[in-house]
């Protein structure tokens, strides 16, 4: 986040996407197969994260489809 804080403070929001590397995204978000996301949540718990925020998205449907997929992934 350090490289991103400066542009945020300066109101240079257009610069932010250029500073979000694939590694940064992988460190801060979970994506991939159900197994990869579940493993990522477990790794976050192991690292001390106590309240992960999961925002579902689906490439196969709208928000309701995304919620159904999230619930199915963590039954």
Gaussian input, Z-matrix of N, CA and C with variables (Angstrom, degrees):
# hf/3-21g

backbone

0 1
 N
 C     1     B1
 C     2     B2     1     A1
 N     3     B3     2     A2     1     D1
 C     4     B4     3     A3     2     D2
 C     5     B5     4     A4     3     D3
 N     6     B6     5     A5     4     D4
 C     7     B7     6     A6     5     D5
 C     8     B8     7     A7     6     D6
 N     9     B9     8     A8     7     D7
 C    10    B10     9     A9     8     D8
 C    11    B11    10    A10     9     D9
 N    12    B12    11    A11    10    D10
 C    13    B13    12    A12    11    D11
 C    14    B14    13    A13    12    D12
 N    15    B15    14    A14    13    D13
 C    16    B16    15    A15    14    D14
 C    17    B17    16    A16    15    D15
 N    18    B18    17    A17    16    D16
 C    19    B19    18    A18    17    D17
 C    20    B20    19    A19    18    D18
 N    21    B21    20    A20    19    D19
 C    22    B22    21    A21    20    D20
 C    23    B23    22    A22    21    D21
 N    24    B24    23    A23    22    D22
 C    25    B25    24    A24    23    D23
 C    26    B26    25    A25    24    D24
 N    27    B27    26    A26    25    D25
 C    28    B28    27    A27    26    D26
 C    29    B29    28    A28    27    D27
 N    30    B30    29    A29    28    D28
 C    31    B31    30    A30    29    D29
 C    32    B32    31    A31    30    D30
 N    33    B33    32    A32    31    D31
 C    34    B34    33    A33    32    D32
 C    35    B35    34    A34    33    D33
 N    36    B36    35    A35    34    D34
 C    37    B37    36    A36    35    D35
 C    38    B38    37    A37    36    D36
 N    39    B39    38    A38    37    D37
 C    40    B40    39    A39    38    D38
 C    41    B41    40    A40    39    D39
 N    42    B42    41    A41    40    D40
 C    43    B43    42    A42    41    D41
 C    44    B44    43    A43    42    D42
 N    45    B45    44    A44    43    D43
 C    46    B46    45    A45    44    D44
 C    47    B47    46    A46    45    D45
 N    48    B48    47    A47    46    D46
 C    49    B49    48    A48    47    D47
 C    50    B50    49    A49    48    D48
 N    51    B51    50    A50    49    D49
 C    52    B52    51    A51    50    D50
 C    53    B53    52    A52    51    D51
 N    54    B54    53    A53    52    D52
 C    55    B55    54    A54    53    D53
 C    56    B56    55    A55    54    D54
 N    57    B57    56    A56    55    D55
 C    58    B58    57    A57    56    D56
 C    59    B59    58    A58    57    D57
 N    60    B60    59    A59    58    D58
 C    61    B61    60    A60    59    D59
 C    62    B62    61    A61    60    D60
 N    63    B63    62    A62    61    D61
 C    64    B64    63    A63    62    D62
 C    65    B65    64    A64    63    D63
 N    66    B66    65    A65    64    D64
 C    67    B67    66    A66    65    D65
 C    68    B68    67    A67    66    D66
 N    69    B69    68    A68    67    D67
 C    70    B70    69    A69    68    D68
 C    71    B71    70    A70    69    D69
 N    72    B72    71    A71    70    D70
 C    73    B73    72    A72    71    D71
 C    74    B74    73    A73    72    D72
 N    75    B75    74    A74    73    D73
 C    76    B76    75    A75    74    D74
 C    77    B77    76    A76    75    D75
 N    78    B78    77    A77    76    D76
 C    79    B79    78    A78    77    D77
 C    80    B80    79    A79    78    D78
 N    81    B81    80    A80    79    D79
 C    82    B82    81    A81    80    D80
 C    83    B83    82    A82    81    D81
 N    84    B84    83    A83    82    D82
 C    85    B85    84    A84    83    D83
 C    86    B86    85    A85    84    D84
 N    87    B87    86    A86    85    D85
 C    88    B88    87    A87    86    D86
 C    89    B89    88    A88    87    D87
 N    90    B90    89    A89    88    D88
 C    91    B91    90    A90    89    D89
 C    92    B92    91    A91    90    D90
 N    93    B93    92    A92    91    D91
 C    94    B94    93    A93    92    D92
 C    95    B95    94    A94    93    D93
 N    96    B96    95    A95    94    D94
 C    97    B97    96    A96    95    D95
 C    98    B98    97    A97    96    D96
 N    99    B99    98    A98    97    D97
 C   100   B100    99    A99    98    D98
 C   101   B101   100   A100    99    D99
 N   102   B102   101   A101   100   D100
 C   103   B103   102   A102   101   D101
 C   104   B104   103   A103   102   D102
 N   105   B105   104   A104   103   D103
 C   106   B106   105   A105   104   D104
 C   107   B107   106   A106   105   D105
 N   108   B108   107   A107   106   D106
 C   109   B109   108   A108   107   D107
 C   110   B110   109   A109   108   D108
 N   111   B111   110   A110   109   D109
 C   112   B112   111   A111   110   D110
 C   113   B113   112   A112   111   D111
 N   114   B114   113   A113   112   D112
 C   115   B115   114   A114   113   D113
 C   116   B116   115   A115   114   D114
 N   117   B117   116   A116   115   D115
 C   118   B118   117   A117   116   D116
 C   119   B119   118   A118   117   D117
 N   120   B120   119   A119   118   D118
 C   121   B121   120   A120   119   D119
 C   122   B122   121   A121   120   D120
 N   123   B123   122   A122   121   D121
 C   124   B124   123   A123   122   D122
 C   125   B125   124   A124   123   D123
 N   126   B126   125   A125   124   D124
 C   127   B127   126   A126   125   D125
 C   128   B128   127   A127   126   D126
 N   129   B129   128   A128   127   D127
 C   130   B130   129   A129   128   D128
 C   131   B131   130   A130   129   D129
 N   132   B132   131   A131   130   D130
 C   133   B133   132   A132   131   D131
 C   134   B134   133   A133   132   D132
 N   135   B135   134   A134   133   D133
 C   136   B136   135   A135   134   D134
 C   137   B137   136   A136   135   D135
 N   138   B138   137   A137   136   D136
 C   139   B139   138   A138   137   D137
 C   140   B140   139   A139   138   D138
 N   141   B141   140   A140   139   D139
 C   142   B142   141   A141   140   D140
 C   143   B143   142   A142   141   D141
 N   144   B144   143   A143   142   D142
 C   145   B145   144   A144   143   D143
 C   146   B146   145   A145   144   D144
 N   147   B147   146   A146   145   D145
 C   148   B148   147   A147   146   D146
 C   149   B149   148   A148   147   D147
 N   150   B150   149   A149   148   D148
 C   151   B151   150   A150   149   D149
 C   152   B152   151   A151   150   D150
 N   153   B153   152   A152   151   D151
 C   154   B154   153   A153   152   D152
 C   155   B155   154   A154   153   D153
 N   156   B156   155   A155   154   D154
 C   157   B157   156   A156   155   D155
 C   158   B158   157   A157   156   D156
 N   159   B159   158   A158   157   D157
 C   160   B160   159   A159   158   D158
 C   161   B161   160   A160   159   D159
 N   162   B162   161   A161   160   D160
 C   163   B163   162   A162   161   D161
 C   164   B164   163   A163   162   D162
 N   165   B165   164   A164   163   D163
 C   166   B166   165   A165   164   D164
 C   167   B167   166   A166   165   D165
 N   168   B168   167   A167   166   D166
 C   169   B169   168   A168   167   D167
 C   170   B170   169   A169   168   D168
 N   171   B171   170   A170   169   D169
 C   172   B172   171   A171   170   D170
 C   173   B173   172   A172   171   D171
 N   174   B174   173   A173   172   D172
 C   175   B175   174   A174   173   D173
 C   176   B176   175   A175   174   D174
 N   177   B177   176   A176   175   D175
 C   178   B178   177   A177   176   D176
 C   179   B179   178   A178   177   D177
 N   180   B180   179   A179   178   D178
 C   181   B181   180   A180   179   D179
 C   182   B182   181   A181   180   D180
 N   183   B183   182   A182   181   D181
 C   184   B184   183   A183   182   D182
 C   185   B185   184   A184   183   D183
 N   186   B186   185   A185   184   D184
 C   187   B187   186   A186   185   D185
 C   188   B188   187   A187   186   D186
 N   189   B189   188   A188   187   D187
 C   190   B190   189   A189   188   D188
 C   191   B191   190   A190   189   D189
 N   192   B192   191   A191   190   D190
 C   193   B193   192   A192   191   D191
 C   194   B194   193   A193   192   D192
 N   195   B195   194   A194   193   D193
 C   196   B196   195   A195   194   D194
 C   197   B197   196   A196   195   D195
 N   198   B198   197   A197   196   D196
 C   199   B199   198   A198   197   D197
 C   200   B200   199   A199   198   D198
 N   201   B201   200   A200   199   D199
 C   202   B202   201   A201   200   D200
 C   203   B203   202   A202   201   D201
 N   204   B204   203   A203   202   D202
 C   205   B205   204   A204   203   D203
 C   206   B206   205   A205   204   D204
 N   207   B207   206   A206   205   D205
 C   208   B208   207   A207   206   D206
 C   209   B209   208   A208   207   D207
 N   210   B210   209   A209   208   D208
 C   211   B211   210   A210   209   D209
 C   212   B212   211   A211   210   D210
 N   213   B213   212   A212   211   D211
 C   214   B214   213   A213   212   D212
 C   215   B215   214   A214   213   D213
 N   216   B216   215   A215   214   D214
 C   217   B217   216   A216   215   D215
 C   218   B218   217   A217   216   D216
 N   219   B219   218   A218   217   D217
 C   220   B220   219   A219   218   D218
 C   221   B221   220   A220   219   D219
 N   222   B222   221   A221   220   D220
 C   223   B223   222   A222   221   D221
 C   224   B224   223   A223   222   D222

   B1=1.4402
   B2=1.5221
   B3=1.3058
   B4=1.4703
   B5=1.5211
   B6=1.3352
   B7=1.4671
   B8=1.5315
   B9=1.3177
   B10=1.4590
   B11=1.5259
   B12=1.3178
   B13=1.4678
   B14=1.5241
   B15=1.3255
   B16=1.4710
   B17=1.5177
   B18=1.3402
   B19=1.4593
   B20=1.5348
   B21=1.3246
   B22=1.4636
   B23=1.5234
   B24=1.3223
   B25=1.4674
   B26=1.5229
   B27=1.3314
   B28=1.4654
   B29=1.5273
   B30=1.3273
   B31=1.4601
   B32=1.5190
   B33=1.3332
   B34=1.4671
   B35=1.5293
   B36=1.3070
   B37=1.4659
   B38=1.5271
   B39=1.3194
   B40=1.4630
   B41=1.5238
   B42=1.3262
   B43=1.4669
   B44=1.5313
   B45=1.2998
   B46=1.4686
   B47=1.5274
   B48=1.3334
   B49=1.4714
   B50=1.5278
   B51=1.3225
   B52=1.4694
   B53=1.5257
   B54=1.3131
   B55=1.4655
   B56=1.5249
   B57=1.3126
   B58=1.4625
   B59=1.5276
   B60=1.3169
   B61=1.4651
   B62=1.5289
   B63=1.3174
   B64=1.4611
   B65=1.5305
   B66=1.3286
   B67=1.4676
   B68=1.5225
   B69=1.3295
   B70=1.4698
   B71=1.5245
   B72=1.3372
   B73=1.4583
   B74=1.5240
   B75=1.3217
   B76=1.4642
   B77=1.5262
   B78=1.3338
   B79=1.4614
   B80=1.5313
   B81=1.3283
   B82=1.4695
   B83=1.5195
   B84=1.3163
   B85=1.4620
   B86=1.5160
   B87=1.2953
   B88=1.4583
   B89=1.5169
   B90=1.3106
   B91=1.4516
   B92=1.5149
   B93=1.2952
   B94=1.4536
   B95=1.5066
   B96=1.3071
   B97=1.4687
   B98=1.5260
   B99=1.3203
   B100=1.4679
   B101=1.5244
   B102=1.3235
   B103=1.4651
   B104=1.5267
   B105=1.3313
   B106=1.4709
   B107=1.5215
   B108=1.3184
   B109=1.4665
   B110=1.5198
   B111=1.3218
   B112=1.4726
   B113=1.5225
   B114=1.3219
   B115=1.4652
   B116=1.5271
   B117=1.3139
   B118=1.4621
   B119=1.5135
   B120=1.3253
   B121=1.4688
   B122=1.5243
   B123=1.3164
   B124=1.4714
   B125=1.5317
   B126=1.3260
   B127=1.4710
   B128=1.5278
   B129=1.3257
   B130=1.4725
   B131=1.5262
   B132=1.3384
   B133=1.4729
   B134=1.5281
   B135=1.3271
   B136=1.4645
   B137=1.5277
   B138=1.3258
   B139=1.4684
   B140=1.5259
   B141=1.3331
   B142=1.4599
   B143=1.5143
   B144=1.3278
   B145=1.4656
   B146=1.5232
   B147=1.3185
   B148=1.4544
   B149=1.5215
   B150=1.3175
   B151=1.4636
   B152=1.5276
   B153=1.3309
   B154=1.4676
   B155=1.5234
   B156=1.3019
   B157=1.4531
   B158=1.5201
   B159=1.3147
   B160=1.4585
   B161=1.5230
   B162=1.3004
   B163=1.4598
   B164=1.5203
   B165=1.3096
   B166=1.4576
   B167=1.5197
   B168=1.3105
   B169=1.4606
   B170=1.5164
   B171=1.2935
   B172=1.4581
   B173=1.5150
   B174=1.3099
   B175=1.4606
   B176=1.5245
   B177=1.3330
   B178=1.4682
   B179=1.5215
   B180=1.3178
   B181=1.4573
   B182=1.5053
   B183=1.2951
   B184=1.4530
   B185=1.5178
   B186=1.3258
   B187=1.4649
   B188=1.5288
   B189=1.3298
   B190=1.4700
   B191=1.5315
   B192=1.3074
   B193=1.4717
   B194=1.5235
   B195=1.3205
   B196=1.4631
   B197=1.5256
   B198=1.3226
   B199=1.4684
   B200=1.5240
   B201=1.3164
   B202=1.4642
   B203=1.5329
   B204=1.3268
   B205=1.4611
   B206=1.5271
   B207=1.3340
   B208=1.4714
   B209=1.5224
   B210=1.3209
   B211=1.4701
   B212=1.5201
   B213=1.3336
   B214=1.4660
   B215=1.5244
   B216=1.3276
   B217=1.4598
   B218=1.5256
   B219=1.3419
   B220=1.4662
   B221=1.5266
   B222=1.3354
   B223=1.4636
   B224=1.4927
   A1=112.20
   A2=117.83
   A3=119.14
   A4=113.30
   A5=118.90
   A6=117.87
   A7=113.04
   A8=116.82
   A9=120.82
   A10=112.07
   A11=117.66
   A12=120.72
   A13=113.03
   A14=117.21
   A15=120.44
   A16=112.75
   A17=117.97
   A18=118.98
   A19=113.52
   A20=117.70
   A21=119.63
   A22=109.49
   A23=116.41
   A24=120.76
   A25=112.07
   A26=116.86
   A27=120.92
   A28=112.51
   A29=116.76
   A30=119.85
   A31=113.63
   A32=116.81
   A33=121.83
   A34=110.23
   A35=115.63
   A36=120.64
   A37=113.12
   A38=117.66
   A39=120.28
   A40=112.43
   A41=117.60
   A42=122.16
   A43=112.83
   A44=117.27
   A45=121.53
   A46=113.12
   A47=120.95
   A48=118.67
   A49=113.66
   A50=117.20
   A51=120.13
   A52=112.26
   A53=117.32
   A54=121.89
   A55=113.15
   A56=117.10
   A57=121.96
   A58=108.77
   A59=115.94
   A60=121.03
   A61=110.91
   A62=116.03
   A63=120.48
   A64=110.61
   A65=117.07
   A66=120.53
   A67=110.39
   A68=116.75
   A69=120.61
   A70=109.77
   A71=116.84
   A72=120.01
   A73=111.32
   A74=117.08
   A75=120.88
   A76=111.53
   A77=117.63
   A78=121.44
   A79=112.24
   A80=117.07
   A81=121.62
   A82=114.38
   A83=117.33
   A84=119.95
   A85=109.73
   A86=115.16
   A87=121.34
   A88=107.90
   A89=115.81
   A90=120.83
   A91=107.92
   A92=115.91
   A93=120.61
   A94=110.96
   A95=115.64
   A96=120.75
   A97=109.59
   A98=115.36
   A99=120.34
   A100=110.02
   A101=116.82
   A102=120.49
   A103=111.21
   A104=117.29
   A105=120.58
   A106=111.66
   A107=116.53
   A108=119.72
   A109=110.41
   A110=117.83
   A111=120.18
   A112=110.66
   A113=117.47
   A114=120.75
   A115=110.30
   A116=116.76
   A117=120.16
   A118=112.41
   A119=117.24
   A120=120.44
   A121=109.46
   A122=117.72
   A123=120.82
   A124=110.63
   A125=116.83
   A126=120.04
   A127=110.40
   A128=117.30
   A129=120.17
   A130=110.17
   A131=116.55
   A132=119.48
   A133=110.59
   A134=116.42
   A135=121.12
   A136=111.66
   A137=116.57
   A138=120.87
   A139=112.29
   A140=116.72
   A141=119.79
   A142=115.84
   A143=117.78
   A144=119.88
   A145=107.10
   A146=116.93
   A147=119.77
   A148=113.65
   A149=117.59
   A150=120.34
   A151=109.99
   A152=116.75
   A153=117.33
   A154=109.53
   A155=116.28
   A156=121.58
   A157=107.06
   A158=115.84
   A159=121.07
   A160=108.61
   A161=116.35
   A162=122.58
   A163=106.70
   A164=116.71
   A165=118.58
   A166=112.20
   A167=114.45
   A168=120.83
   A169=107.37
   A170=115.11
   A171=119.83
   A172=109.86
   A173=115.52
   A174=119.81
   A175=110.32
   A176=115.68
   A177=120.00
   A178=112.83
   A179=118.09
   A180=118.94
   A181=110.64
   A182=115.58
   A183=121.47
   A184=112.58
   A185=115.14
   A186=121.67
   A187=112.31
   A188=117.63
   A189=119.18
   A190=110.71
   A191=117.13
   A192=120.68
   A193=109.83
   A194=116.29
   A195=120.68
   A196=110.90
   A197=117.47
   A198=120.36
   A199=111.01
   A200=117.12
   A201=120.31
   A202=110.71
   A203=116.95
   A204=120.59
   A205=111.26
   A206=116.29
   A207=119.66
   A208=110.73
   A209=117.07
   A210=119.99
   A211=110.95
   A212=117.15
   A213=120.74
   A214=111.83
   A215=116.59
   A216=120.54
   A217=112.17
   A218=117.08
   A219=120.10
   A220=112.70
   A221=118.11
   A222=121.24
   A223=110.52
   D1=-20.50
   D2=-177.07
   D3=-54.18
   D4=-47.25
   D5=-179.29
   D6=-65.28
   D7=-22.26
   D8=-176.32
   D9=-87.43
   D10=-25.67
   D11=-176.96
   D12=-59.64
   D13=-40.71
   D14=-179.16
   D15=-60.11
   D16=-54.82
   D17=178.57
   D18=-60.74
   D19=-33.83
   D20=176.69
   D21=-62.89
   D22=-49.16
   D23=-179.34
   D24=-62.79
   D25=-33.36
   D26=-178.36
   D27=-86.46
   D28=0.10
   D29=-179.69
   D30=72.84
   D31=21.95
   D32=-178.87
   D33=-96.45
   D34=61.31
   D35=-174.44
   D36=-62.45
   D37=-26.11
   D38=179.26
   D39=-65.92
   D40=-21.68
   D41=-179.37
   D42=-80.66
   D43=-22.45
   D44=-172.08
   D45=-58.80
   D46=-47.60
   D47=179.96
   D48=-57.83
   D49=-31.57
   D50=179.21
   D51=-69.27
   D52=-19.87
   D53=-177.48
   D54=-96.04
   D55=-5.36
   D56=-177.37
   D57=-95.35
   D58=88.72
   D59=-178.49
   D60=-71.97
   D61=166.33
   D62=175.98
   D63=-59.42
   D64=-38.36
   D65=178.36
   D66=-64.37
   D67=-43.32
   D68=178.85
   D69=-60.37
   D70=-47.10
   D71=179.27
   D72=-61.04
   D73=-41.79
   D74=179.55
   D75=-65.49
   D76=-32.60
   D77=178.96
   D78=-74.87
   D79=-27.78
   D80=-171.14
   D81=-108.32
   D82=-12.38
   D83=-177.38
   D84=-134.22
   D85=165.13
   D86=174.43
   D87=-118.78
   D88=134.09
   D89=176.86
   D90=-156.31
   D91=162.09
   D92=-179.79
   D93=123.02
   D94=-154.44
   D95=-179.49
   D96=-71.05
   D97=167.20
   D98=177.40
   D99=-56.62
   D100=-43.85
   D101=-179.21
   D102=-62.52
   D103=-39.74
   D104=179.51
   D105=-67.10
   D106=-40.95
   D107=179.38
   D108=-68.10
   D109=-43.29
   D110=178.23
   D111=-61.93
   D112=-42.33
   D113=177.74
   D114=-63.39
   D115=-38.17
   D116=177.88
   D117=-64.40
   D118=-41.46
   D119=177.20
   D120=-62.97
   D121=-43.46
   D122=178.47
   D123=-61.83
   D124=-40.01
   D125=178.65
   D126=-65.43
   D127=-38.46
   D128=176.97
   D129=-62.99
   D130=-44.44
   D131=176.95
   D132=-58.36
   D133=-45.89
   D134=-179.75
   D135=-61.98
   D136=-29.63
   D137=179.94
   D138=-84.20
   D139=-3.39
   D140=177.21
   D141=105.43
   D142=0.25
   D143=175.70
   D144=-69.52
   D145=125.97
   D146=-177.46
   D147=-107.84
   D148=-16.44
   D149=-178.90
   D150=-137.84
   D151=74.12
   D152=177.30
   D153=-69.29
   D154=143.52
   D155=177.31
   D156=-105.80
   D157=115.91
   D158=-178.18
   D159=-105.25
   D160=118.44
   D161=178.46
   D162=-110.13
   D163=107.95
   D164=-175.33
   D165=-74.47
   D166=146.46
   D167=170.52
   D168=-143.85
   D169=151.79
   D170=-177.44
   D171=-136.17
   D172=138.80
   D173=174.62
   D174=-92.03
   D175=-3.96
   D176=-177.33
   D177=-105.70
   D178=-5.60
   D179=-177.27
   D180=-173.07
   D181=-171.56
   D182=-178.79
   D183=-83.12
   D184=-161.17
   D185=-175.57
   D186=-63.00
   D187=-38.49
   D188=179.39
   D189=-64.84
   D190=-39.69
   D191=176.46
   D192=-62.39
   D193=-41.46
   D194=-179.98
   D195=-63.31
   D196=-42.18
   D197=178.05
   D198=-64.10
   D199=-42.40
   D200=178.49
   D201=-61.50
   D202=-40.76
   D203=178.60
   D204=-65.10
   D205=-39.33
   D206=178.99
   D207=-65.30
   D208=-46.30
   D209=179.40
   D210=-61.94
   D211=-41.71
   D212=178.97
   D213=-63.73
   D214=-34.35
   D215=-177.95
   D216=-68.61
   D217=-27.38
   D218=-174.69
   D219=-117.11
   D220=27.31
   D221=176.10
   D222=-63.14

